[in-house]
Each structure stands twice: as structure tokens, then as C-alpha cells.
Amino acid sequence: KSKCLLADSDGRTHCQHLFNLSDHQISLEAVARALPASGHLNPHWIPQSRFCGGSVGANWSSYTHAISNHNLTAGLLEVVDHVTARKAAAARDRARGQVRTWLESQAT
């Protein structure tokens, strides 16, 4: 919508020129009709399911967090907290295992 309805300054480049639409032809419907033929020529129009080598759709269940575009900072911090907590827990478990192994070796 921001590109095709010219809310963004580069709308004509990424919408009208790509789809060969004039000011009076431009509409979301016209763009939707033109997308299959030429949308792949411009990265602004590539479906998100094709990001990361096309692995997003196939691996959707592996994603742990959906980050809102409205609060990107909070979403990214939540992911960082989750990942570091997991790594800290794994390091803690490894350390505990090493301590147990050492204690068992001392008991015999």
C-alpha cells in the first residue's frame, strides 16, 4: 500500500514503473494482477516465504518468536533473552554433569 498509493517517496520506482501503471491506473487490484508476471524482478515484492533461501515456509515450526514490526526493539530483546537463557541453561547443565562425573570419580 505504501508503495502503490505513493505514501513512500520511492513508490513510483517500486510500483508504477515496475508494473507499468500510470497514475490513473494505479490500484491495489492492478498491482495484485501484475505481481505474478513481474513482482519477482524487484526485491520489494518477493514473498516473505522465499526469504532465507526459501526455508521460512518449510521450517516455520522451528521459529520460536514472531517479532512485531510495531515494537522491533522489544521483540529482538526477547529473542536475545530466550537464546542466552537457553545457552546459559545448557552451560549450567554441562558444568553440573562435569561436577557429578568428578565427584563420582572421587568416590571410588
N, C-alpha and C positions, 0 to 999 in steps of 0.2 A: 504494500500500500504506500509506503513512504517513497519508493522509487517511482512507481507508476502514476501516482497522483501528485507528484512533484513537491512533496513535502521536504525532500532532500535536494540539495543543490545539484547533485550528480544524477538526478532522476532521468534526464533526457539521455544521458550516456548509457545508463544501465537498464533502461526500459524502452523508451521510444525509439532510439537508434537501433538497438539490438533487434527489436521486434518489428521495425519499420512501420511505426504507427505515428500518425500526425496528432497534433493537439486535439483535434475534434474526434479522432478515432480511439483515443486512449481510454481504457476502462479496465477494470479488473477482469471482466469476462474476456475481453480481447486478448489480454496477456495470457490468461489461462488457456485459451485456444492455441496461442503461439508457443507456449512453453515446450511441448513435446518436440517441436521441429527445431528450435534454436536455443532454448534455455540452457542447454549443456555447454554452449560456447562461452559462457560468462560465469565465473565462479559465484557471483551474487545469486545465481538461480539454481545452483547444483543442490539436489535434495540432501538434507542432512543425513539421510540413511546411507549416503555414499561417502561420508567423511571417514577418515582413518582407513582408507583402502577398502571401503565397503563393509567394514567389520562391525559397524554400530548396530545395524539391524540383526545380524546373526548372533551377536554377543550381548544383546540388550539385557538379558537376565544377569549378566556379570557386573553391570553397572550398579553401584551402591547408592549413589546420590544424584538427585536431579537438582541442578542449581538454577534458581530463578534469575532471570535477566534483570528483575527489578531490585535485587539485592545481591549482586555478584560477590561482593566482599564477604558478606556473612556466609554465603554458600561455599566459597572457596576455603574460608577458615574452618568450616565444619568438616570438609573433606580432609584438610590437613590434620585436624584434631583426631579424626577417625583413623587415618593411616598411621599417625605417630603413636596413638594408643595401641593399635594392633601390633606395631613393631616393638613397642615397649613391653607389651604383654609377652610377645614371643621371646624377647631377650630375657625377661624375668623367668620364663619357663625354662629356657636353656640354662640359665645360671642355677636355678633350683635343681635341675637334673644333674648338673656337674657337682653341686654340693652333695646331693644324695649319693652319687657314684663315689665321691671321695670318702664320705662317711662310711659307706659300705665297705670300701677297701681298707679302712682303718679298723673296722670291727673284726675282721678275720685275722 
